[in-house]
Amino acid sequence: MKSCIALIVPIVLVFNSLRAQEDIYHPIFFVFSTRPVPTWDFSGSIGGALTLLPKPLTEYPTPAPAFELRARLGLPLNIMAYGRAGSNIATTIVQSGLSWSYVIENFSVGVGWSAAYMYGNLTFVDGFNTSQHRWLTYPMLTGTAQFDKVIFTARIEAELMTSITKRIETQTVQSEANVYNGSSITLAVEQPFWKNTHVLLGATVSLTTNPYQSWFLYDTFRDRLLTTEFFMGFVL
């Protein structure tokens, strides 16, 4: 009898330990949050974005949809690599960077920096035989709050335009470098969606003089313009 009890007790303890590990919400379900994750832990999402092009560049807010991929990779010392790629054929952007965060229980704060390359091409549209190359950098402050299986993230970014070259046919009509373009704030939430599917929902409000999404419009105002972008993704 005692031998049976001695055999059963360890089995029960192991079973309860495994159940406890299953109850832990693994960070693999997060792709936008910069909350530290285990080293080499990778996650990605696939989805889309909808940008409302600013007035007065357009007569009214005009939507510009795009396909979008996001990814992040855990690194040692609370460092994380993150990036995204988006395109709607006319405008393509690729961005990647690093962030570091400090955890305080269910909250974290951090800093980051990323670089982006934007390529715009409308040479296939009659009357818009134009293209643009643009390099950008984004210093960032970020904060997250985790409540059970839901994470809220806020990011504040400055946009620095390292270089820009705009061409009409073969003629260069604009070339600038090292320009402070503006800043933005992003609010996002990541949470379970359906069964084992998780979803990312967010919005970015930018106040910039030259939004990359409207590169093909002729901006002669040099004023700070309000641009709103909504994005959504399903975590892979």
Buried (B, 14 or more C-beta within 10 A) or exposed (E): EEEEEEEEEEEEEEEEEEEEEEEEBEBBBBBBBBBBBEEEBEBBBBBBBBBBBBEEBEEEEBEBEBBBBBBBBBBEEBBBBBBBBBBBEBBBBBBBBBBBBEBEEEBBBBBBEBBBBBBBBBEEEEEEEBBBBBBBBBBBBBBBBBEEEEBBBBBEBBBBBBEBBBBEEEEEEEEEEEBEBBBBBBEBBBBBEEEEEBBBBBBBEBBBBBBBBBBBBEBEEEEBBBBBBBBBBBBB
